[in-house]
Amino acid sequence: MEKPWLAHYPPSIPATLDYPKKTLSDYLRETAEQYGDKDAIDFFGKTMTFRQVYEQALTFAHFLRRLGVQKGDRVAVMLPNCPQAVISYYGTLLAGGIVVQTNPLYTEYELEYQLNDSGASVLVTMDLLYPKTEKVKGRTPVKHWIVTRMQEYLPTVKKWLYPLVQRKQNMPIVRIAESETVHLFRTIMCRKETAPIGVDIDPVEDVALLQYTGGTTGHPKAAMLTHRNLIANTLMCAHWVYKCEKGKETVLGVLPFFHVYGMTTVMNLSVMMASKMVLLPRFDVKQTLKAIERTRPTMFPGAPTMYIALLNHPDLPKYDLSSINVCISGSAPLPVEVQEQFEQVTGGKLIEGYGLTEASPVTHSNFLWDGERVKGSIGVPWPDTDAKIVSLETGEEAKPGERGELVVRGPQVMKGYWNRPEETEQVLRDGWLYTGDIGYMDERGYFYIVDRKKDVIIAGGYNIYPREVEEALYEHPKVQEAAVIGVPDPYRGETVKAFVVLKPGEMCSEQELDAFMRQRLAAYKVPRIYEFRSELPKTAVGKILRRVLVEEEKKKLDKSAELPVK
């Protein structure tokens, strides 16, 4: 197939890469051997070297083996970004296990579903989350709980102050008693077992990770990502940021590791490039600004909502963000205005990329240096990654400029869905991954995402793509965040509704927004209804959840239908 995008590749990025026959944990071992004394983690001022991380991961692996974990057994890691999350992840892989990334924000119902679906026999979690996990005891295959506390890896002063913070924030104090089934992380680390563990892993075939998708329809599915999948995507990333030097970068780790995007672009990339990770358990604007000023990160992978929140914080001018050279934005469309503003503030480069869980996750991005960045485009495919647009009507490859479904293939594409052969067959066809996203490719090979296949609004026979409308809303100087959905309309079938969050201190009317939008969009695309809100529902990564807004509207309709007619 033709690959017009390769004509735009700078000389520093090869079109194809070599993928060594290694596991993810091999990279940690090699980095520990070569950069053992270098800081791997900064956690609120407490640092750990690569040697310490590797030795503690080995100690964790030995303990898992003692619990009976064999090659291919699943270990659920339900932790925010903290040193224990990195240790548990690599420790599981060293033991030959499969990591099941589990969102700490899960409800009891979601947790029970995932533990049963994955068949995890061990769960690693925080003391504050333990009561929630305890409720599903006996209803899942989990036989062992490994429990840790945030303060175990804090600097000494902060460790002693932590109980005061807990009381101030009304956080519960959970006391955990060790037993045959409940084990304390700090006790495990006291063992210090660092002998190599011989597990025969085939990087190409053996699964390293079960990563659950967002579950926009029905129950979440677990993408089976092999060592090769994850290494390939991390290597592609390392070559894409070719001006970043091994052993010299500092990466801001605020994207959650339980999300594949944070796991690849922060954790795995940092291990591969011997970069220091500055770990933040959650995204808090003030805390993030302080961390940037204190640690001087050079790389900041993030999500649009993070950059928007930082830009709109009143204290932004008080902080120096000039250390940031590289930002790759993912998980949601990046408004052009946000990109330009953030680059002005930092002096660095902010580019939009594209990916999905099933592709480990990145498949496309714009160039950081020495190549053209096209506004509004997700850029071009990464090395060894093929992409095309297929017609929704015919299934044939679409012409440049013609809209259809984006399909991709490459070494980062998953093996399939865990225990779901039928659904695997639906999305993996002839080696191609069908993304469910609607887009087009221009004549030069740059790709554009218009919307999700399922999010298209059909109003009066017209196809309306929410992203296009949202982009126009973001151009309004008073709008901080926006989301657009289709709502039932007796005349048009569906009509466009916009949910808008204004910037702090701003006032704006529906009439003002309507006049603004009519200057930018065809009349049929302009929202008919506006709803102003203080915030929008989001995932842990900061992706705005359109489906939650859709469900809210549906409930409103159902309620109104139930009202008695007077």
C-alpha positions in Angstrom: 0.0 0.0 0.0 1.0 3.6 -0.6 2.3 5.5 2.4 2.3 9.2 1.4 3.1 10.3 5.0 6.6 8.8 4.8 7.6 11.7 2.5 7.2 14.0 5.5 9.3 12.0 7.9 12.4 13.9 9.1 15.7 12.0 8.6 15.9 11.4 12.3 12.8 9.1 12.3 13.2 5.8 10.5 10.1 4.4 8.7 10.8 1.0 10.2 12.4 -0.1 13.5 14.1 -3.2 14.9 12.3 -4.9 17.8 14.6 -6.9 20.0 13.3 -10.2 21.4 13.0 -8.8 24.9 10.4 -8.5 27.7 9.4 -5.3 29.4 11.2 -6.3 32.5 14.4 -6.9 30.5 14.4 -3.1 29.9 14.1 -2.4 33.6 17.0 -4.8 34.3 19.2 -3.2 31.6 18.5 0.3 32.7 19.2 -0.7 36.3 22.6 -2.1 35.2 23.5 0.9 33.1 21.9 3.8 35.1 21.6 2.1 38.5 22.5 5.2 40.6 20.3 7.6 38.6 16.9 8.7 40.0 14.0 6.7 38.5 11.2 8.2 40.7 10.5 11.4 42.5 7.5 11.1 44.8 6.8 14.4 46.6 10.6 14.8 47.1 11.4 11.2 48.0 13.6 9.7 45.3 14.4 6.1 44.3 17.1 5.0 41.9 16.7 2.5 39.0 18.6 -0.1 41.0 16.3 0.3 44.0 13.2 0.0 41.8 14.5 -3.1 40.0 15.5 -4.8 43.3 12.2 -4.0 44.9 10.4 -5.3 41.8 12.4 -8.5 42.1 11.5 -8.8 45.8 7.8 -8.4 44.9 8.2 -11.0 42.1 9.7 -13.6 44.5 6.8 -13.0 46.9 4.2 -13.5 44.1 5.9 -16.8 43.3 5.7 -17.8 46.9 2.0 -17.1 46.8 1.8 -19.6 43.9 1.7 -17.1 41.0 2.8 -18.9 37.8 3.4 -17.8 34.2 0.2 -16.4 32.8 -1.6 -15.9 36.2 -3.3 -12.5 36.5 -2.4 -9.9 39.2 -4.7 -6.9 39.5 -2.9 -3.6 40.4 -5.4 -1.1 41.8 -3.2 1.9 42.7 -2.8 5.6 41.8 0.6 6.8 40.5 3.1 6.0 43.3 6.3 4.0 43.5 4.3 0.9 44.6 2.5 1.0 41.2 5.7 0.8 39.3 7.2 -1.9 41.6 4.0 -4.0 41.4 3.7 -3.7 37.6 7.3 -4.7 36.9 7.3 -7.2 39.7 4.3 -9.0 38.3 6.0 -9.2 34.9 9.3 -10.5 36.4 7.3 -13.3 38.1 5.8 -14.2 34.7 2.3 -12.9 35.6 -0.1 -10.7 33.6 -0.8 -7.3 34.9 -4.5 -6.3 35.2 -4.6 -2.5 35.4 -7.5 -1.6 37.7 -8.9 1.9 38.1 -8.9 2.9 41.9 -12.1 4.9 41.1 -14.1 1.8 40.2 -17.3 1.1 42.1 -17.8 -2.2 43.9 -19.8 -3.5 40.9 -17.2 -2.5 38.4 -14.4 -4.0 40.5 -16.3 -7.3 40.9 -16.9 -7.5 37.2 -13.3 -6.9 36.2 -11.8 -9.3 38.8 -14.2 -12.1 37.6 -13.6 -11.4 34.0 -9.8 -11.4 34.3 -9.7 -14.2 36.8 -7.1 -12.3 38.9 -5.9 -14.3 41.9 -3.9 -11.5 43.6 -5.0 -7.8 44.1 -2.6 -5.1 45.0 -4.3 -2.0 46.5 -4.2 0.9 48.9 -5.3 0.8 52.5 -8.0 3.5 51.8 -9.4 1.3 49.0 -9.2 -2.0 50.9 -12.7 -1.7 52.5 -14.2 -1.5 48.9 -12.2 -4.6 47.8 -13.1 -6.5 50.9 -16.8 -6.3 50.0 -16.2 -8.5 47.0 -14.4 -11.2 48.9 -15.8 -14.6 48.1 -17.4 -13.3 44.9 -14.2 -13.2 42.9 -11.2 -15.5 42.2 -8.9 -13.3 44.3 -7.1 -15.3 47.0 -4.5 -12.8 48.2 -4.6 -9.1 48.9 -1.4 -7.0 49.0 -2.1 -3.7 50.8 0.1 -0.6 50.9 -0.1 2.9 52.2 0.6 6.2 50.5 3.0 7.4 53.2 5.3 4.4 53.0 7.2 6.0 50.1 6.9 9.7 51.2 9.9 11.7 52.5 10.3 11.4 56.3 8.7 14.7 57.3 5.7 14.2 55.0 5.4 10.7 56.3 4.9 12.0 59.8 2.6 14.8 58.7 0.4 12.4 56.6 -2.0 11.4 59.5 -2.7 15.2 60.1 -3.5 15.6 56.4 -5.8 12.6 56.6 -7.7 14.1 59.5 -7.9 17.5 57.8 -9.4 16.0 54.7 -11.7 13.7 56.6 -10.0 10.6 55.1 -10.7 7.4 56.9 -7.9 5.7 58.8 -7.9 2.0 57.8 -6.0 -0.5 59.9 -5.0 -3.7 58.2 -4.1 -6.9 60.0 -1.8 -9.3 58.2 -3.2 -12.9 57.7 -2.8 -15.8 55.4 -4.6 -14.0 52.7 -3.8 -10.3 53.5 -0.2 -9.2 53.1 1.4 -5.8 53.8 3.6 -4.3 51.0 6.1 -2.9 53.5 6.6 -6.4 55.1 7.2 -7.9 51.6 9.9 -5.3 50.9 11.7 -6.2 54.1 12.6 -9.6 52.6 15.0 -8.1 49.9 15.1 -11.1 47.6 16.9 -9.9 44.5 18.1 -13.2 42.8 17.0 -13.4 39.1 13.8 -15.4 38.4 14.0 -17.7 35.4 10.6 -17.5 33.5 10.5 -18.4 29.9 8.6 -15.6 28.2 7.9 -15.4 24.5 7.6 -11.6 23.9 5.7 -11.9 20.7 3.0 -14.3 21.9 2.9 -13.9 25.7 0.4 -11.4 27.1 1.9 -8.8 29.5 -1.2 -6.8 30.2 -4.9 -6.9 30.3 -6.1 -3.4 29.7 -9.8 -2.8 29.9 -11.4 -0.4 27.5 -13.8 2.3 28.7 -16.8 0.3 28.0 -18.7 2.9 26.1 -21.1 0.2 25.1 -22.0 -2.8 27.3 -19.3 -4.2 29.7 -15.7 -3.2 29.4 -13.5 -5.6 27.4 -9.8 -6.4 28.1 -7.4 -5.9 25.3 -4.6 -8.5 25.4 -1.4 -6.6 25.0 1.8 -8.7 24.6 5.3 -7.7 25.6 6.0 -7.1 21.9 3.0 -4.8 21.5 4.0 -2.6 24.5 7.7 -2.5 23.6 7.0 -1.7 20.0 4.8 1.3 20.9 7.4 2.5 23.5 10.2 2.2 21.0 8.2 4.1 18.4 7.6 6.8 21.0 11.3 7.0 21.9 12.2 7.5 18.2 9.4 10.1 17.7 10.9 12.3 20.5 14.4 11.8 19.0 15.8 15.1 20.5 15.2 13.8 24.0 18.4 12.2 25.5 18.6 8.9 27.3 19.4 9.4 30.9 18.8 13.2 30.9 15.0 13.7 30.8 12.5 14.3 33.6 8.9 13.2 32.9 5.8 14.6 34.7 3.8 11.5 35.6 0.3 12.8 36.2 -1.4 10.7 33.6 -2.6 7.6 35.5 -0.6 4.4 34.9 -3.8 2.4 35.1 -4.6 4.0 31.7 -2.6 2.6 28.8 -1.6 6.1 27.6 0.1 7.0 30.9 1.6 3.6 31.2 3.3 3.7 27.8 4.2 7.4 27.4 5.3 7.9 31.0 6.2 4.7 32.8 7.5 2.3 30.1 9.1 5.2 28.1 10.9 6.4 31.3 12.2 3.0 32.0 13.4 2.5 28.4 15.0 6.0 28.3 16.3 6.1 31.9 14.2 9.2 32.6 13.2 10.4 36.0 9.5 10.1 36.7 7.8 12.7 38.8 4.8 10.9 40.2 1.5 12.6 41.2 -1.3 10.3 42.5 -4.0 12.5 40.9 -4.3 15.6 38.8 -4.6 18.7 41.0 -3.9 22.0 39.3 -2.0 23.7 42.2 -0.1 20.6 43.0 0.9 20.1 39.4 2.1 23.7 39.0 4.2 23.3 42.2 5.7 20.0 41.0 6.6 21.5 37.6 8.4 24.4 39.4 10.2 22.1 41.9 11.3 19.3 39.6 11.7 21.1 36.2 10.3 18.3 34.0 11.2 18.3 30.3 8.4 16.1 29.2 4.7 16.4 30.1 2.4 13.8 28.4 -1.2 14.9 29.2 -4.8 15.3 28.2 -6.5 18.5 26.8 -8.4 19.0 30.0 -5.2 19.1 32.0 -3.6 21.8 29.7 -6.9 23.7 29.8 -7.1 23.6 33.6 -3.5 24.8 34.0 -4.0 27.7 31.5 -7.1 28.9 33.3 -5.7 28.8 36.8 -5.4 32.3 38.2 -1.9 31.6 39.8 -0.4 30.4 36.5 1.8 33.6 36.0 3.4 32.9 39.4 5.0 29.6 38.2 7.9 28.9 35.8 6.9 26.3 33.2 9.8 27.0 30.9 11.5 23.6 31.5 8.9 21.8 29.5 10.1 21.0 26.0 7.8 18.1 24.9 4.1 17.5 25.4 2.1 14.8 23.7 -1.6 15.3 24.1 -3.9 12.3 23.8 -7.2 10.7 25.0 -9.3 13.4 23.5 -9.2 16.0 20.7 -6.9 19.0 21.4 -8.4 22.4 20.6 -6.0 24.5 18.5 -6.4 27.5 20.8 -5.2 25.4 23.8 -2.2 24.1 21.8 -1.1 27.7 20.9 -1.6 29.1 24.4 0.3 26.3 26.1 3.2 26.6 23.8 3.4 30.3 24.5 3.5 29.7 28.3 6.1 26.9 28.2 8.2 27.7 25.1 8.0 24.0 24.4 6.1 21.9 21.8 2.6 20.5 22.3 1.4 18.1 19.7 -1.8 16.1 19.3 -1.6 12.4 18.9 -4.1 9.6 18.5 -4.4 6.1 19.8 -6.7 3.6 21.4 -6.3 0.9 24.1 -6.2 -1.8 21.5 -3.1 -0.3 19.9 -1.0 0.1 23.1 -2.2 3.0 22.5 -0.5 5.3 20.0 -0.8 5.0 16.2 -0.5 8.6 15.0 0.8 12.0 16.0 2.1 15.3 14.6 5.8 16.0 14.4 7.5 17.7 17.2 10.5 19.0 15.3 11.7 19.1 11.7 8.4 18.3 10.2 5.1 20.1 9.5 2.4 20.2 12.2 -1.0 20.5 10.7 -3.6 22.1 12.9 -6.6 20.0 13.6 -4.9 16.9 12.3 -3.9 13.9 14.4 -0.7 13.8 12.3 0.7 10.8 10.5 1.2 7.1 11.4 4.1 6.2 13.5 7.0 3.9 12.2 5.8 0.4 11.1 2.2 1.6 11.4 -0.2 1.4 8.4 -3.4 3.3 8.3 -6.2 3.9 5.9 -9.8 5.1 5.7 -12.5 2.6 4.6 -15.8 3.7 3.3 -18.8 3.0 5.6 -20.9 2.1 2.6 -18.6 -0.1 0.6 -15.9 -1.2 3.0 -13.4 -0.3 0.3 -10.4 2.1 0.8 -11.7 5.7 0.6 -10.2 8.4 -1.6 -8.2 11.3 0.0 -10.6 13.7 1.6 -13.4 11.1 1.7 -14.8 10.3 5.2 -14.9 6.8 6.5 -13.7 4.5 9.4 -10.0 4.7 10.3 -8.3 1.3 10.4 -4.8 0.6 11.5 -2.2 -2.2 11.7 1.2 -2.5 13.2 3.2 -4.4 15.9 1.5 -2.4 18.6 -2.0 -3.8 17.8 -3.4 -6.1 20.4 -3.6 -9.9 20.2 -7.3 -9.7 20.7 -9.9 -9.3 23.5 -9.6 -11.6 26.5 -12.1 -14.4 26.3 -14.1 -12.7 23.5 -13.4 -14.3 20.2 -16.6 -12.9 18.5 -15.8 -9.4 19.5 -12.2 -9.8 18.5 -13.3 -10.9 15.0 -15.5 -7.8 14.7 -12.5 -5.4 15.2 -9.6 -7.4 13.9 -10.1 -8.2 10.2 -7.3 -9.4 7.9 -4.7 -7.9 10.3 -6.4 -4.5 10.4 -7.8 -3.0 13.6 -11.1 -1.2 13.0 -11.1 1.8 15.4 -14.7 2.9 15.3 -13.5 6.4 14.6 -14.7 8.4 11.6 -12.0 10.5 9.8 -10.3 11.2 6.5 -6.8 11.4 5.1 -5.7 14.3 3.0 -3.6 14.0 -0.2 -0.4 14.4 1.7 -1.1 11.5 4.1 -2.1 13.6 7.2 -5.1 12.1 9.1 -8.1 13.8 10.7 -10.6 12.4 13.2 -14.1 13.7 12.8 -15.8 11.7 15.4 -16.7 8.3 16.9 -18.8 6.1 14.7 -21.4 5.9 17.4 -21.4 9.7 18.2 -22.5 10.9 14.8 -25.6 13.1 15.1 -28.1 12.7 12.3 -30.3 15.8 12.2 -32.7 16.3 9.3 -30.8 13.8 7.2 -27.5 15.6 7.8 -24.5 13.9 9.5 -23.1 16.2 12.2 -19.9 15.4 13.9 -19.7 16.6 17.5 -16.0 17.3 17.4 -16.4 19.9 14.6 -19.0 21.8 16.7 -16.9 21.5 19.9 -13.9 23.0 18.0 -15.9 26.0 17.1 -17.1 26.4 20.7 -13.6 26.3 22.0 -12.8 29.3 19.7 -15.1 31.5 21.8 -12.9 33.4 24.3 -15.2 32.8 27.3 -15.5 29.0 26.8 -13.3 26.8 28.9 -14.8 23.3 28.1 -17.5 22.1 25.8 -19.2 18.8 24.9 -21.8 18.3 22.2 -24.3 15.4 21.9 -27.4 14.6 19.8 -30.8 14.7 21.6 -34.2 13.5 20.3 -36.1 16.0 18.2 -39.6 15.4 16.9 -39.0 17.2 13.6 -35.2 16.7 12.8 -34.9 13.2 14.4 -32.0 14.5 16.5 -30.8 18.0 17.3 -27.6 19.4 18.6 -27.2 20.2 22.3 -24.0 21.8 23.7 -22.9 21.6 27.3 -20.6 24.5 28.1 -18.2 25.4 31.0 -17.3 29.1 31.0 -13.9 30.4 32.1 -13.8 31.6 35.8 -15.5 35.0 36.2 -17.0 35.0 32.7 -20.7 35.6 31.8 -22.2 34.5 28.5 -25.7 34.1 27.2 -27.2 31.5 24.8 -27.8 34.3 22.3 -24.1 35.4 22.3 -23.0 31.8 21.7 -25.6 31.2 19.0 -24.5 34.4 17.1 -20.8 33.3 17.4 -21.5 29.8 16.2 -23.6 30.9 13.2 -20.6 32.8 11.9 -18.5 29.6 11.9 -20.8 26.7 11.0 -23.5 25.8 8.6 -26.9 26.5 10.2 -27.8 22.8 10.5 -24.7 22.2 12.7 -25.3 25.0 15.1 -26.5 23.9 18.6 -30.2 24.4 19.2 -29.9 24.0 22.9 -27.2 25.2 25.3 -26.7 24.1 28.9 -24.2 25.9 31.1 -22.4 23.9 33.8 -19.7 24.3 36.4 -18.0 21.1 35.3 -18.4 18.2 32.8 -18.2 14.4 33.6 -14.7 13.0 32.9 -12.7 9.8 33.0 -9.6 9.5 35.3 -7.5 10.7 32.3 -9.6 13.8 31.9 -11.5 12.7 28.8 -15.0 14.2 28.7 -17.6 11.5 29.0 -20.2 12.3 26.3 -22.0 9.0 27.0 -22.8 10.2 30.6 -24.4 13.4 29.2 -26.3 11.2 26.7 -27.6 9.0 29.6 -28.6 12.0 31.6 -30.6 13.4 28.7 -32.3 10.0 28.2 -33.3 9.8 31.9 -34.8 13.3 31.6 -36.9 12.1 28.6 -38.0 9.0 30.3 -39.1 11.0 33.4 -41.0 13.5 31.3 -42.7 10.6 29.4 -43.9 9.3 32.8 -45.5 12.5 33.8 -49.3 12.4 33.8 -51.0 14.5 31.1 -53.1 17.3 32.6 
